[in-house]
Amino acid sequence: MDSQDYIALEEKFGAHNYLPLDVVISRGEGVWVYDVNNNRYLDCLSAYSAVNQGHVHPKILGALITQAQKITLTSRAFRNDQLPFLYKELSELTGYELSLPMNSGAEAVETALKVARKWAYRIKKVPRYKAEVIVAAGNFHGRTISIVSFSTEPLYRDDFGEFTPGFVIVPYGNAQAIQNAITPNTAAIMLEPIQGEGGVVVPPAGYLATVKKLCEKHEVLFIADEIQTGLGRTGKLFACDYENVRPDIMIIGKALSGGFYPVSAILADQPILNLIQPGEHGSTFGGNPLGAAVARAAIEVITKENLVENSFRMGEYFMEQLVEIPSPHVKEIRGKGLLVGVELKREARGARRFCEALKNNGILAKETHDHIIRFAPPLVIDRNTIDWALERIRPVLMME
């Protein structure tokens, strides 16, 4: 079978909830992926930053195989011998006292919202069922009914109501708007420190620190969704680290498993996370021994291979070189670390055609919000590979 055969099969029998580039990937190694015809591509999406450690990292693969040969799932009705070490290692890595593991990022977001609401009722004494969470326009926190309830993207929400109440939407990057939206019923403010799906939108310097101070002043929890930006993607362990901000609740996922298995978690200290009592929240697969073993190996790779530092250095170099390209189509280049957005002018006729041209030149990137190209290669990338990529990106950004 060639690529067109696979594509035809997928189009016939699969739901059409994605519009992927027409490349059929069959294997990967490090920063490279290969299609069914053995064509090689540089992966500049990293499965939306889930593969920070590179594809099929041997250490994480080894942990997966070793654990899969022992036991994969116990449910949380019983204890297992991997999860306690994951708890401990997450605390040592992040400084948070406790963690609550789930599977997908959306599940972790839902978990954080439940914890924040219980905190509001039990600790802040907000009247029951009146708690509010402030979020930012342009956000992307997942696709459950509750999460799309506070999306501002019509495509994500218009045909999926009725919606879950209790959310207040303010402009992103505007701390005064948050100040104006806080009421005695405000339980939490939940933000992405950089809006990835929103177009690699970087807020003004000092925004996160100001929001954190507002939270402290008004007895409000600050929740940071670092599912995409965390674990080294932006050149710091967490993007909040750029402003020395420690959220009350941190949400992580994606690279927590290096792309091998769905693992997510929320992190918080005891006064917050100990509010959750047995039976109030859980997941059949959350915290399972296979996922825990994989996550432990994924964390070890990030730390021992200095991927955070490499992301910072390579990201700076990559953006410096991109800025030098005299493209008539580029409006702005922005980002931190190896999360880079190239915003095109409206007259450039959309980012999709540029992504298709990049694919034809051996680079896989993805458009977001029609006019932005997102570059997010695995954090193991080196300077020579970036130079290789730049030789192919330049003519694409210069094309008619």
C-alpha positions in Angstrom: 0.0 0.0 0.0 1.2 3.5 -0.7 0.2 6.8 1.0 -2.9 7.3 -1.1 -4.2 3.8 -0.2 -3.9 4.6 3.6 -5.5 8.0 3.1 -8.5 6.5 1.2 -9.0 3.9 3.9 -9.0 6.5 6.6 -11.3 8.8 4.7 -13.8 6.0 4.2 -14.0 4.5 7.7 -12.8 7.3 10.0 -14.7 10.3 11.4 -13.5 13.5 9.8 -12.7 15.4 13.0 -9.2 16.3 11.7 -7.8 17.7 8.5 -4.2 16.3 8.6 -1.5 16.9 6.1 -1.4 14.1 3.6 1.6 12.3 5.0 1.3 8.8 6.4 3.9 8.3 9.1 5.0 4.8 9.9 8.0 5.2 12.2 10.1 7.8 14.0 13.4 8.3 15.7 14.6 11.4 17.6 13.5 14.5 15.6 12.8 12.5 12.4 9.7 10.6 11.2 9.3 8.5 8.1 6.3 7.8 6.0 5.1 4.5 4.5 7.2 5.2 1.4 10.3 5.8 3.6 10.5 9.5 3.0 12.1 11.3 5.9 10.7 14.4 7.6 11.8 16.7 10.4 9.0 16.7 12.9 8.4 20.3 13.9 5.2 19.7 15.8 6.3 17.0 18.3 2.7 15.7 18.6 1.7 19.1 20.0 4.7 19.0 22.4 4.0 15.5 23.7 7.3 14.2 22.2 9.7 16.7 23.8 12.1 13.8 24.4 12.1 12.8 20.7 10.4 9.9 19.0 10.8 6.4 20.5 13.4 7.5 23.1 15.2 4.3 24.0 15.1 4.9 27.8 11.4 5.5 27.8 10.8 2.6 25.4 12.8 0.3 27.8 10.7 1.4 30.7 7.5 0.7 28.8 8.6 -2.7 27.7 10.0 -3.7 31.2 6.8 -2.6 33.0 4.5 -4.1 30.3 6.0 -7.5 30.9 5.2 -7.2 34.6 1.8 -5.6 35.0 0.0 -2.8 33.2 -3.1 -2.0 35.1 -4.3 -2.5 38.6 -6.9 0.2 38.9 -6.7 2.5 41.9 -8.7 0.0 44.0 -5.3 -1.4 44.8 -1.8 0.1 45.2 1.0 -0.5 42.7 4.8 -0.2 43.0 5.4 2.5 40.4 3.0 5.3 41.4 4.6 6.1 44.8 7.9 6.8 43.0 6.2 9.0 40.4 4.6 11.0 43.2 8.0 11.4 44.9 9.9 12.3 41.7 7.3 14.8 40.6 7.6 16.6 44.0 11.3 16.6 43.8 11.2 18.0 40.3 8.6 20.7 40.8 8.5 21.5 44.5 4.8 20.7 44.9 3.9 18.5 47.8 1.2 16.4 46.1 0.1 15.3 42.7 -3.0 13.7 41.3 -2.4 11.7 38.1 -4.9 11.3 35.2 -4.6 10.4 31.6 -5.4 13.1 29.0 -4.8 16.8 29.4 -8.5 17.6 29.3 -9.0 15.2 32.2 -6.3 17.1 34.2 -8.0 20.4 33.4 -11.4 19.0 34.6 -9.6 17.7 37.8 -8.1 21.2 38.5 -11.5 22.8 38.0 -13.2 20.4 40.5 -10.5 20.9 43.0 -10.8 24.7 42.7 -14.5 24.6 43.1 -14.3 22.4 46.2 -11.7 24.8 47.6 -14.0 27.7 47.0 -16.9 26.1 48.9 -14.9 24.6 51.8 -12.1 27.1 52.3 -13.2 30.5 50.8 -16.9 29.8 51.8 -18.3 30.8 48.4 -22.1 30.1 48.4 -22.6 26.6 47.1 -22.8 26.3 43.3 -21.9 30.0 42.8 -18.1 29.6 42.3 -16.7 31.3 39.2 -13.5 30.6 37.3 -11.9 33.4 35.2 -10.3 32.3 31.9 -8.8 34.1 29.0 -10.2 34.6 25.5 -8.3 32.5 22.9 -7.7 29.7 25.4 -7.4 26.1 24.6 -7.8 23.8 27.6 -9.4 20.7 25.9 -12.6 19.6 24.3 -15.0 18.3 26.9 -18.4 20.0 27.2 -17.3 21.9 30.3 -14.1 23.1 28.7 -15.6 24.2 25.4 -18.2 26.0 27.5 -15.5 28.7 28.1 -13.8 28.5 24.7 -14.0 31.6 22.5 -13.5 29.7 19.2 -16.9 29.2 17.5 -15.8 26.0 15.8 -15.1 24.4 19.2 -18.4 25.2 20.8 -21.2 26.4 18.5 -22.9 23.1 18.0 -22.2 21.6 21.4 -24.4 23.5 23.9 -26.0 23.7 26.4 -22.9 24.8 28.3 -21.6 24.5 31.8 -22.0 27.7 33.8 -19.5 29.3 36.1 -16.9 30.7 33.8 -16.0 34.4 33.1 -14.0 35.2 30.0 -11.6 38.2 29.8 -9.0 39.3 27.2 -5.7 37.5 27.4 -2.7 39.5 28.5 -4.8 42.1 30.2 -4.3 42.0 34.0 -6.7 44.9 34.6 -9.5 43.0 32.9 -8.9 40.2 35.5 -8.9 42.7 38.3 -12.2 44.0 37.1 -13.7 40.5 36.8 -12.8 39.3 40.3 -15.8 39.0 42.6 -16.3 37.4 46.1 -17.4 34.3 44.2 -14.2 34.0 42.2 -12.6 30.6 42.9 -9.7 30.6 40.5 -8.0 32.2 37.5 -6.9 29.6 34.9 -4.4 30.6 32.2 -2.0 29.2 29.7 1.3 31.1 30.3 1.6 31.1 26.5 -1.4 30.3 24.3 -0.1 27.5 22.1 -3.3 26.5 20.1 -4.3 30.2 20.2 -1.3 31.0 18.0 1.8 31.0 20.2 0.5 34.1 21.9 3.0 35.4 24.4 1.5 37.8 27.1 3.2 41.1 28.0 6.1 40.8 30.4 4.9 40.9 34.0 1.4 39.6 33.2 1.7 36.3 35.1 3.3 37.9 38.1 0.6 40.6 38.3 -2.1 37.9 38.0 -0.5 35.9 40.8 -0.4 39.0 43.0 -4.1 39.7 42.3 -4.9 36.1 43.3 -3.1 36.5 46.6 -4.8 39.8 47.3 -8.3 38.5 46.6 -8.0 34.9 47.9 -8.2 33.3 44.5 -6.4 30.3 43.2 -4.0 30.7 40.3 -4.2 27.7 38.0 -1.6 27.4 35.2 -2.3 25.1 32.3 1.3 24.0 31.3 0.2 20.9 29.4 1.8 22.2 26.3 4.3 24.8 27.6 5.6 22.7 30.5 8.5 20.2 30.9 11.0 22.2 29.0 9.1 23.3 25.9 9.7 27.0 26.4 13.3 26.9 27.6 12.3 26.7 31.3 10.9 23.7 33.2 7.7 25.7 33.2 6.8 28.8 31.3 5.7 30.4 34.6 9.3 30.2 35.7 10.2 33.2 33.4 8.3 35.4 35.9 9.2 33.4 39.0 5.5 32.6 39.4 4.4 29.5 41.4 0.8 28.7 40.6 -1.4 27.2 43.3 -2.4 24.4 40.9 -0.1 23.3 38.0 -1.6 21.2 35.2 0.9 19.0 33.2 0.6 16.3 30.6 1.8 15.6 27.0 5.6 15.3 27.5 5.0 13.8 30.9 5.0 10.5 29.0 7.3 11.3 26.1 4.6 10.4 23.7 4.4 6.7 24.7 1.2 6.7 26.8 -1.4 9.2 28.0 -0.3 10.6 31.3 -1.3 13.9 32.9 -1.4 15.3 36.4 -2.3 18.3 38.6 0.2 19.5 41.1 -0.6 21.4 44.3 0.3 21.6 48.0 -1.5 19.7 50.8 -4.0 22.4 51.9 -5.4 22.3 48.4 -5.1 18.8 47.1 -5.9 17.1 50.4 -9.4 18.5 50.0 -10.2 15.6 47.6 -11.4 12.7 49.6 -11.7 9.0 48.6 -14.5 8.4 46.1 -14.8 12.1 45.0 -12.6 11.8 41.9 -10.7 9.1 40.0 -10.0 7.3 36.8 -9.6 3.6 35.9 -6.4 4.2 34.1 -5.1 7.3 36.0 -2.0 6.4 38.0 -1.6 2.9 36.5 1.8 1.2 36.8 2.5 1.3 33.1 1.8 5.0 32.8 3.7 5.7 36.0 6.8 3.8 34.9 6.7 5.6 31.5 6.3 9.0 33.2 9.2 8.3 35.5 11.5 7.6 32.6 10.2 10.6 30.6 11.1 12.9 33.6 14.5 11.4 33.9 15.3 12.0 30.2 14.2 15.6 30.5 16.5 16.2 33.5 19.5 14.0 32.8 19.8 15.0 29.1 19.4 18.7 29.9 16.5 19.2 27.5 15.3 22.3 29.2 18.6 24.0 28.7 18.8 22.8 25.1 15.4 24.1 24.4 16.4 27.5 25.6 19.6 27.7 23.5 18.2 26.1 20.3 15.0 28.2 20.6 17.0 31.4 20.8 19.1 30.5 17.8 16.1 29.3 15.8 14.1 32.5 16.3 17.1 34.7 15.6 17.6 33.0 12.3 13.8 33.1 11.4 13.7 36.8 12.1 16.5 37.3 9.5 14.4 35.8 6.7 13.2 38.8 4.5 9.8 37.2 3.8 7.1 39.6 2.5 4.5 37.3 4.1 5.7 37.3 7.8 4.0 39.7 10.2 5.6 38.5 13.4 7.8 35.8 14.9 7.3 35.1 18.5 7.7 32.4 21.2 9.9 31.1 23.9 12.3 28.2 23.7 11.2 25.7 21.1 7.6 26.9 20.9 7.7 29.3 18.0 4.9 30.9 16.0 5.3 32.6 12.6 2.3 34.8 12.1 1.6 35.6 8.5 0.0 38.7 7.0 -3.7 38.2 6.0 -2.8 38.7 2.4 -0.5 35.7 2.5 -3.6 33.6 1.8 -3.3 31.4 4.9 -0.8 29.2 6.6 -2.0 25.9 5.2 -0.3 26.3 1.9 3.0 27.1 3.6 2.7 24.0 5.7 2.0 21.9 2.7 5.1 23.4 1.0 7.2 22.7 4.0 6.0 19.1 3.9 7.1 18.8 0.3 10.5 20.1 1.5 10.8 17.5 4.3 9.5 19.5 7.3 6.3 18.8 9.2 4.7 21.8 10.8 1.1 22.7 11.5 -1.0 25.8 10.9 -3.0 27.2 13.8 -5.8 29.8 13.5 -5.4 29.8 9.7 -2.6 32.3 9.5 0.0 31.1 12.0 2.7 28.4 11.4 3.8 26.7 14.7 7.3 25.3 14.9 7.8 23.0 17.9 10.5 20.3 17.2 11.5 17.8 19.9 13.8 19.3 22.5 16.7 17.0 21.5 17.2 18.9 18.3 20.7 20.3 17.6 22.1 23.3 15.8 23.1 21.4 12.6 19.5 20.1 12.3 18.1 23.6 12.8 20.4 24.8 10.0 19.2 22.0 7.8 15.6 23.1 8.5 16.3 26.8 7.9 17.6 26.0 4.4 14.2 24.6 3.6 12.1 27.1 5.6 13.6 30.2 3.9 12.4 29.4 0.3 9.0 28.4 1.6 8.5 31.7 3.5 9.8 33.6 0.4 7.5 31.9 -2.1 4.8 33.7 -4.0 
